[in-house]
Amino acid sequence: MSLLSAHKVTIEEIARLVGHSSTNVTETVYRHEIRPALTEGAVAMNKIFKPKAG
């Protein structure tokens, strides 16, 4: 899971690959490994939507 997440595989694809019926199961089982990916996404969104000074 962590290798897939580190290579930008979506949670939906990971859930399908490991045979989970939904992403809820994947998120519950692998929560500690998903958090870094979510944090990275949040940082990227902050950069994208940050108001420009000026």
N, C-alpha and C positions, 0 to 999 in steps of 0.2 A: 504494500500500500504506500509506504513512504517513498519508495522509488518512483512509483507511478505519479504520485502527487508532485514530487520534485521535478518531474519532467512534464508538468503542466497538463496531465490527464485530468479531465473533469471528474467531479464526484459521481456524476451520472454514469459515466463510462466505467469508472472503477466499480460501482455497484453492480453493473451488468457483468463485468469480468469475473467478479468474485461470487456471483450467483445470488446476491441479495435481491429481495423482492422490491425494495425501495431504497432511496438514499437515506431514509431515516435510520435504517439498520446500519448502514455503512457509517453514517455520522456518529451513531452511538458507540459502535465497536471501535472506531478509529479516531475518535474525537481528539485525542492528544496528538495525533499525526496530522490532522487536518488544520488545526489552529495556525501553524506557520503559513500555510497556503492562504488562509483567509486573511491573515495579517498582511501578507504581501499584496493581496488584492486590494485591501483597504488603503494601503499606502499609495498604490498606483492610482486609485480613484481620487485620493486627496490631491495628488499632483495634477491630475486631469482637470478637476473642478475647482482648483484653488483660484480665487479671484486675483486678477492681475493688478499689481500695484501701478498706480499712476495716473 
